[in-house]
Every structure is written in structure tokens, then in C-alpha cells.
């Protein structure tokens, strides 16, 4: 478990792992569907390429929008901190 905790603390490593998982999922989906549509073998059309490019652009814009912003609103974050402090009996700062 310590290796997982180390990966979670390093943003670059976490992003690499997330990208690898996403890529593996895309390959898995593509691997599952072509035998139904292309019984003769592997076939990549321009729609496959354009969908990948569009998804990459959308994901890039989405991540860029969140750069430097909190994912949770301040009120939820502060109430979560209070509940964590009370559950482990830490004094208020």
C-alpha cells in the first residue's frame, strides 16, 4: 500500500497512471467491438482518428479550466476538515 500512497502524492505520476488506464480502456473497447463490424480484420477509419482527436481536445480544455481551482466548494471543504478533526479528536487551530 505505501507505493499507492506515493503515487497519489505525486501529480505527474498520478496523471501518467490515469492516462495509461484511459488508454487501456480505449484499446479494450476497440478490441471488443471490431470483430462485430469488421470480421475480415483490423480497420481504422477517419472517424476513429477524429473521435480520438476530439476527445483529446475536450479533455485538454476541461483540465485547463480546472487548473488552479478547487474541486470542492470552500464550505464543503471546511466542513469536511471539521468532521475529520472531530473524528480523530484533534484540537482546533
C-alpha positions in Angstrom: 0.0 0.0 0.0 2.8 2.5 0.5 3.6 2.5 -3.2 0.0 3.5 -3.9 0.2 6.4 -1.4 3.4 7.6 -3.0 1.8 7.6 -6.5 -1.2 9.5 -5.1 1.0 12.3 -3.7 2.9 13.0 -7.0 0.6 14.7 -9.5 2.8 13.9 -12.6 2.9 10.2 -11.7 -0.8 10.1 -11.0 -1.6 11.8 -14.3 0.6 9.2 -16.1 -1.2 6.3 -14.4 -4.6 7.8 -15.2 -3.6 8.3 -18.9 -2.4 4.7 -19.1 -5.6 3.4 -17.6 -7.6 5.6 -20.1 -5.6 4.3 -23.0 -6.0 0.7 -21.8 -9.8 1.2 -21.6 -9.9 2.7 -25.1 -7.9 -0.2 -26.5 -10.2 -2.6 -24.6 -13.4 -1.0 -26.1 -11.9 -1.0 -29.6 -10.7 -4.6 -29.2 -14.2 -5.7 -28.1 -16.2 -4.0 -31.0 -14.3 -4.5 -34.3 -15.0 -8.3 -34.6 -18.7 -7.5 -34.8 -18.2 -4.8 -37.5 -15.1 -5.9 -39.4 -14.9 -9.7 -39.5 -12.0 -9.6 -42.0 -9.5 -7.8 -39.7 -8.4 -4.6 -38.2 -9.8 -1.5 -39.8 -9.3 2.1 -38.6 -11.3 4.8 -40.3 -11.0 8.6 -40.3 -13.9 8.7 -37.7 -11.8 6.7 -35.2 -9.0 9.2 -35.6 -11.2 12.3 -35.4 -13.0 10.9 -32.4 -9.7 10.4 -30.6 -8.6 14.0 -31.5 -11.9 15.5 -30.4 -11.8 13.6 -27.1 -8.2 14.8 -26.5 -9.1 18.4 -27.2 -12.1 18.3 -25.0 -10.2 16.6 -22.1 -7.4 19.2 -22.5 -9.8 22.1 -22.3 -11.6 20.5 -19.3 -8.4 20.1 -17.4 -7.2 23.6 -18.3 -10.5 25.0 -16.9 -9.8 23.4 -13.5 -6.1 24.3 -13.2 -5.7 26.3 -10.0 -9.3 25.9 -8.9 -10.6 23.8 -6.0 -12.7 20.9 -7.0 -14.9 21.2 -3.9 -16.5 24.5 -2.8 -15.0 26.1 0.3 -17.9 25.4 2.5 -17.8 21.7 1.9 -14.0 21.6 2.3 -14.2 23.4 5.7 -17.0 21.2 7.0 -15.0 18.1 5.9 -12.0 19.4 7.8 -14.1 19.9 10.9 -15.6 16.5 10.7 -12.1 14.9 10.3 -10.8 16.8 13.2 -13.7 15.8 15.4 -13.5 12.1 14.3 -9.8 11.9 15.3 -10.0 14.3 18.2 -7.6 16.9 17.0 -7.7 20.4 18.6 -8.9 23.3 16.6 -6.1 25.5 15.3 
